[in-house]
Amino acid sequence: MVADEVLRNQISNSLRETNFRFGSRYRGKVRDNYTVGGERVIVATDRISAFDVVLTTLPFKGQVLNQLAAFWFDKTRHLFPNHVIDVIDPNVTVAKECVPIAVEMVVRGYLTGVTPTSAWYHYQKGVRNFCGNLLPDGMRKDQRFDEPILTPSTKAHLGHDVSLAKEELLRTGVVDRDTFDIMEEASYRLFDFGSRFAEKNGLVLVDTKYEFGVHDGEVVLIDEIHTPDSSRYWFSSSYEENFEKGIDQKSFDKEYLRKWLSTQGFDGRGPVPQIPDEVKVETVKRYVEAFAAITGEEFKPAPGNVLERIQHVLAEKGYL
């Protein structure tokens, strides 16, 4: 585990954004993307988002995210093709340039969540048809579904994503049926693999999202996979007891930060509350813990000026 002092000292060096002068730049909620010569250079910044809002930065968060995504892309490439070409820096991945499909494929294994887009939020309000999935009465928070459910959503560049049933989504025209079917089958297959892998390490993969793009006419997995930003994990050892007692599951994803923001009355609307350093440290500790638990490897932080390090690597590789 990385010492709290190391995490605190890195707060001032957290990477908020990049403005490199090469290629065509696109800035996502967390990643800065540079397209050049059929490649996409993806920089995982230390930005963190929740409620579809960029909140702040967390030390080493981009490194954890990039290296964990690389781990999963490698582990699942036999199941479905992905966009990765090379990982050239702890925070930087070089990938095939793809045309993104503006749909997030959200797979949920459990009835849970605290945000207005969560299954539990809607279930509490009496909704029993959630994005085309018919849910029985009498379910409890954090209960496992008999089978995982798919709740696709539009991929919003700005503002909030919108969850829709499959047929509703197809009517929007953002994706055709054949492509959606490929993404749907791949999402269930990847979730099954991720769940089984996590279970071996004493974890529960609760829910996650997958994003896809098209490269040379082929649908491929892009963005990230099974990271604490795109997924929710619980600990298997405490799941049953906590579920029976009706208490919150222990997790190491950004649910900790979501819950803290909820206590401040923030739900994605209005100004973001000032987030204290101790909350940032506690949040990123969960990312570090996730890395170690999922991979079975020790996270080795790369402290110092992240921006300068990335500039040096990009220059060495001929991008700058």
JOQUI-V671855 format. One record per backbone hydrogen bond with DSSP energy under -0.5 kcal/mol. NH is the residue of the N-H (numbers start at 1). CO is the residue of the C=O. Records with the same first field share a line. If there is no record, write none. Layout:
NH: CO  CO
//
This chain:
7: 3
8: 4
9: 5
10: 6
11: 7  8
13: 10
14: 11
16: 14
22: 20
24: 35
25: 23
26: 33
28: 26  31
32: 43
33: 26  31
34: 41
35: 24
36: 34  39
39: 36
40: 95
41: 34
42: 40  93
43: 32  41
44: 42  91
45: 30  43
46: 15
48: 56
50: 53
53: 50
55: 48
56: 48
58: 46
61: 58
64: 60
65: 61
66: 62
67: 63
68: 64
69: 65
70: 66
71: 67
72: 68
73: 69
74: 70
75: 71
76: 72
77: 73  74
79: 76
80: 76
83: 221
85: 94
86: 94
88: 86  92
89: 92
92: 89
93: 42
94: 86
95: 40  93
96: 83
97: 38
98: 96
99: 214
100: 98
101: 212
102: 100
103: 101
104: 153
105: 103  210
106: 104
107: 105  208
108: 149
109: 206
110: 206
111: 143
112: 110
118: 115
119: 112
120: 112
122: 118
123: 119
124: 120
125: 121
126: 123
127: 122
130: 128  133
131: 129
133: 130
134: 132
135: 128  133
139: 136
142: 111
143: 111  140
145: 109
149: 108
151: 106
153: 104
154: 162
155: 102
156: 154
164: 152
169: 165
170: 166
171: 167
172: 168  169
173: 169  170
174: 169
180: 176
181: 177
182: 178
183: 179
184: 180
185: 181
186: 182
187: 183
188: 184
189: 185
190: 186
191: 187
192: 188
193: 189
194: 190
195: 191
196: 192
197: 193
198: 194
199: 195
200: 196
201: 197  198
202: 199
203: 198
204: 234
205: 203
206: 204  232
207: 232
208: 107
209: 230
210: 105
211: 222
212: 103
213: 220
214: 99
215: 218
218: 215
220: 213
221: 81
222: 211
224: 222
231: 227
232: 207
234: 204
235: 250
236: 202  234
237: 202
238: 235
239: 235  236
240: 236
242: 238
243: 239
244: 240
245: 241
246: 242
247: 242
252: 233
254: 228
256: 253
258: 254
259: 255
260: 256
261: 257
262: 258
263: 259
264: 260  261
265: 262
266: 261
276: 274
279: 276
280: 276
281: 277
282: 278
283: 279
284: 280
285: 281
286: 282  283
287: 283
288: 284
289: 285
290: 286
291: 287
292: 288
293: 289
294: 290
295: 291
296: 292
297: 291
301: 299
303: 301
306: 13  304
309: 305
310: 306
311: 307
312: 308
313: 309
314: 310
315: 311
316: 312
317: 313
318: 315
319: 314
320: 314
//
